[in-house]
Amino acid sequence: MSWETAVSFDLLSKSAKLLASDLFKIPLSKLQNISQENKVKEVSEWFESESLVLVLGAGASASYGLPDWNLLLQKLLLISLKSENDTTKDEIDEKSGVLAKTFSRVFEPNSLVTARYLHNHFKEKHPRSKIAFETAIRDALYSGVNIDDESDLMKEIRKLCIAAGRSPNLDSIITYNYDDILERCLKNIQVDIPFKSIHASGMKTKKNELAIYHVHGYLPSAGKLTTKNKVVLSEDGYHQQYSDVYGWSNLIQINKFKDYNCVFIGLSFSDPNLRRLLDISKNERGDNEIHHYCIKKRFDQDNVEKKLKKLLSENNEILEDKMRAELDLPEFSNELVNLMEKFEENDALSFGVGIIWVGSYDDIPEVLNKVRTKSAL
């Protein structure tokens, strides 16, 4: 029996709960004893006590048409290819567009390698400019963006910033996004919401101003860019942020993760620097309690079932014929989903973070509404 077959047999013979407890040593009782209602209630209490910090990733503003990481690199690659070409404009647009779209899909280059190349390219092409790379990123970032229709999520975030009582009731917002979608949303109503975007060392808020920390840099859609608008995109930027423990952005994150309660929206925990800072903060607190929550979409069982079916059809060696005939695909897919969710819960818990699962991204505004209004689930 092959190793893959042995593993498959083991998977098929156990339930998701047993798999999770045996293979990943997840403290299931701690995870299962906290109901969804109690999780939201706890976040609501953080909001009421003004210790709540929202931490936003790319998913928070994705509905506006902003490019994800890979599409942004593709757009920058297109710009760089155009500048390298000596043919006519129409030929440049056609050829460069095809090259940029197919290059990443065919060769799947490491994103950090691609970003490093692009950073060096714009430095070489514009040696007298210290923000050539940031200018190119801004051009690519806002191309195709539509802010006419505000998302329900951004509307709900705005309501958290102007809740009854002292305004703002949020302690602050940390965002890993370069864009100004949030700022424009806060300005797009008749109510004055005092806030300030912090994106470089030495910048401070005034009393009663909501701090919006752009810890990876800030590229507003309008206005002149300066060296204070430097962003973390290329490899050297990540290296600098990783090594500079006492840099302003690292200190802000450590402080908020250690002394406040955060809700993470629209991001994963795959960023090495984020994981490191959460680890530092947890060690400084000195306990294993849940101090933060991450709102995440549940895995789509139908999608998992399709992937599993494709995997098994293309890899006959994984299952023997008898096991393949006895396999209940929907049930096994459900076990895989449960296993993966327990796996992610365990990973988050190691940083002192719990997970609030939602059925779809459209459910996130409803969760925030319940946090703000303290209404029952």
SVG drawing of the C-alpha trace seen along z (x, -y; Angstrom):
<svg xmlns="http://www.w3.org/2000/svg" viewBox="-32 -68 51 71">
<polyline fill="none" stroke="black" stroke-width="0.4" points="0.0,0.0 1.4,-3.4 1.8,-6.3 -0.9,-8.3 -3.3,-5.3 -2.5,-4.7 -3.2,-8.4 -6.5,-8.2 -7.6,-5.1 -6.9,-6.9 -8.8,-9.9 -11.8,-7.9 -11.9,-5.9 -12.2,-8.9 -14.7,-11.8 -13.6,-15.4 -13.6,-15.9 -11.4,-12.9 -9.1,-14.0 -8.8,-17.4 -8.1,-16.3 -5.7,-13.5 -3.7,-15.1 -3.6,-18.7 -4.1,-18.5 -6.7,-21.3 -8.2,-22.1 -11.7,-21.6 -13.5,-22.3 -12.2,-25.8 -13.1,-26.5 -16.5,-24.9 -17.7,-26.3 -17.8,-29.9 -21.0,-30.4 -21.2,-32.8 -23.5,-34.9 -21.1,-35.2 -18.2,-36.0 -20.2,-39.0 -21.3,-40.0 -17.7,-40.1 -16.7,-42.3 -19.6,-44.6 -18.3,-45.0 -14.9,-45.9 -16.6,-48.5 -18.6,-49.9 -15.4,-50.2 -13.6,-51.9 -10.9,-49.4 -11.9,-48.1 -9.5,-48.4 -10.5,-47.4 -7.7,-45.8 -8.5,-45.9 -7.0,-43.8 -7.5,-43.9 -10.9,-42.1 -12.4,-45.1 -12.4,-47.2 -12.3,-44.5 -15.9,-45.3 -14.8,-48.7 -12.8,-47.0 -9.4,-47.5 -6.9,-44.9 -5.7,-42.1 -1.9,-41.5 -1.5,-39.4 -3.6,-41.7 -1.7,-44.8 1.6,-43.2 0.2,-42.3 -0.8,-45.9 2.6,-47.1 4.3,-44.5 2.2,-45.8 3.4,-49.4 7.0,-48.2 6.7,-46.2 5.3,-49.2 8.3,-51.3 10.7,-48.7 9.1,-48.5 10.1,-50.6 7.3,-49.8 4.1,-51.9 1.7,-52.6 -1.1,-50.3 1.4,-47.5 2.8,-48.1 -0.6,-48.0 -1.6,-44.8 1.7,-42.9 2.4,-44.1 -1.2,-43.3 -0.9,-39.7 2.6,-39.3 1.5,-40.7 -1.6,-38.5 0.0,-35.3 3.4,-35.6 2.1,-35.1 -0.2,-32.3 2.3,-30.3 5.4,-30.7 3.7,-31.6 6.7,-33.6 7.2,-34.3 5.3,-37.5 8.1,-38.9 10.5,-38.3 8.2,-40.0 7.7,-43.0 11.5,-43.3 12.0,-43.4 9.3,-46.0 10.8,-48.2 14.2,-48.1 12.8,-48.7 11.1,-52.0 14.2,-53.1 16.3,-52.6 13.9,-54.2 13.4,-57.3 16.7,-57.7 15.9,-61.3 12.5,-60.4 12.3,-58.9 8.6,-58.0 8.5,-56.6 7.5,-53.2 4.7,-54.6 3.5,-56.8 3.2,-53.7 1.5,-51.8 -1.1,-54.5 -1.8,-54.6 -2.4,-50.9 -4.3,-50.8 -7.1,-53.2 -7.5,-52.1 -11.1,-50.8 -12.1,-51.6 -15.7,-52.6 -16.6,-54.4 -20.1,-55.6 -21.8,-52.7 -20.5,-52.4 -20.3,-48.8 -22.4,-47.7 -19.3,-46.8 -17.7,-50.3 -21.0,-51.9 -21.1,-49.8 -17.5,-50.6 -18.4,-54.3 -21.3,-53.9 -18.9,-52.5 -16.9,-55.7 -19.9,-57.9 -21.7,-55.9 -23.6,-57.6 -21.6,-58.9 -18.0,-60.2 -17.0,-60.2 -15.2,-58.1 -16.0,-55.1 -13.4,-53.0 -10.0,-53.3 -8.4,-53.3 -8.2,-51.6 -5.2,-49.7 -5.2,-49.1 -2.7,-47.2 -4.2,-48.8 -2.6,-51.7 -5.9,-53.1 -8.0,-55.9 -11.4,-54.2 -12.0,-54.3 -11.1,-58.0 -13.3,-59.0 -16.2,-57.0 -15.8,-58.8 -16.0,-62.2 -18.9,-61.2 -21.7,-62.2 -22.9,-65.4 -21.7,-64.3 -18.2,-65.5 -16.0,-62.6 -12.7,-63.8 -9.9,-61.4 -6.3,-61.5 -4.4,-59.1 -1.1,-58.1 1.4,-56.6 4.9,-57.8 7.0,-58.4 6.3,-61.6 2.6,-61.9 0.2,-62.2 -3.5,-62.7 -5.2,-65.5 -7.6,-65.0 -10.8,-63.1 -9.4,-62.4 -9.7,-58.8 -6.3,-57.4 -6.2,-55.4 -2.8,-53.7 -1.7,-52.8 1.1,-50.5 2.2,-49.4 2.0,-52.9 -0.6,-55.3 -1.3,-56.3 -4.3,-58.7 -6.0,-58.9 -5.5,-62.7 -2.8,-65.1 1.0,-65.1 3.0,-62.1 6.1,-62.6 8.6,-60.4 6.2,-60.0 4.0,-57.9 6.5,-55.1 4.8,-51.7 5.7,-48.2 5.4,-46.1 8.8,-44.9 11.0,-42.4 13.4,-45.1 10.4,-46.9 9.3,-43.7 12.9,-43.0 13.2,-46.5 9.9,-46.3 10.7,-42.8 14.2,-43.8 13.2,-47.3 11.4,-46.2 11.3,-49.7 9.9,-51.2 6.7,-53.3 4.4,-50.8 5.7,-47.8 5.4,-49.7 1.8,-50.7 0.8,-47.1 2.5,-45.6 0.9,-48.3 -2.6,-47.7 -2.3,-43.9 -1.0,-43.8 -3.2,-46.4 -6.3,-46.6 -8.9,-44.3 -8.8,-43.9 -11.2,-42.6 -9.5,-41.5 -11.5,-41.9 -10.6,-41.0 -7.2,-39.4 -5.5,-36.1 -2.8,-35.3 -0.2,-34.4 1.9,-37.6 5.1,-36.6 5.5,-40.1 1.9,-40.1 2.4,-36.7 5.6,-37.8 4.0,-40.9 1.0,-38.9 3.4,-36.5 5.4,-39.3 2.2,-40.8 0.9,-37.5 4.1,-36.8 4.1,-40.3 0.5,-39.8 1.6,-36.5 -1.7,-34.6 -3.4,-32.2 -6.8,-34.0 -8.6,-35.2 -8.1,-39.0 -9.0,-39.4 -11.3,-38.0 -11.0,-37.5 -14.1,-37.4 -13.7,-34.7 -15.9,-33.2 -16.6,-29.5 -15.1,-27.2 -17.5,-26.3 -18.3,-22.6 -19.5,-22.4 -16.2,-23.9 -14.2,-21.5 -16.2,-18.6 -15.5,-19.6 -11.8,-20.0 -11.7,-16.6 -13.6,-14.9 -11.1,-16.4 -8.1,-15.4 -9.3,-11.8 -10.1,-11.5 -6.6,-12.7 -4.7,-10.7 -5.8,-7.1 -3.0,-6.1 -4.5,-8.0 -7.4,-5.5 -7.7,-1.8 -10.7,-0.8 -12.6,0.6 -12.1,-2.5 -13.1,-4.7 -16.3,-2.8 -17.2,-3.1 -16.3,-6.8 -19.2,-9.1 -17.9,-12.2 -20.3,-14.8 -19.7,-13.4 -15.9,-13.2 -15.9,-16.8 -17.7,-17.9 -15.1,-16.2 -12.3,-18.0 -14.0,-21.4 -14.5,-20.7 -10.8,-19.7 -9.6,-22.8 -11.7,-25.1 -10.4,-23.5 -6.9,-23.8 -7.4,-27.5 -9.0,-28.0 -6.1,-26.4 -3.6,-28.5 -5.5,-31.7 -5.8,-30.6 -2.0,-30.3 -1.9,-34.1 -4.8,-34.8 -7.2,-35.2 -10.7,-33.6 -12.6,-33.2 -16.1,-34.4 -17.3,-32.4 -19.7,-33.8 -21.5,-32.1 -20.5,-34.8 -18.7,-38.1 -22.1,-39.8 -22.7,-38.7 -19.8,-40.7 -21.7,-44.0 -24.5,-42.3 -22.0,-41.1 -20.6,-44.7 -24.2,-46.0 -24.8,-43.6 -21.5,-44.8 -22.6,-48.4 -26.3,-48.0 -25.8,-45.1 -28.7,-43.3 -29.1,-39.6 -27.9,-37.2"/>
</svg>
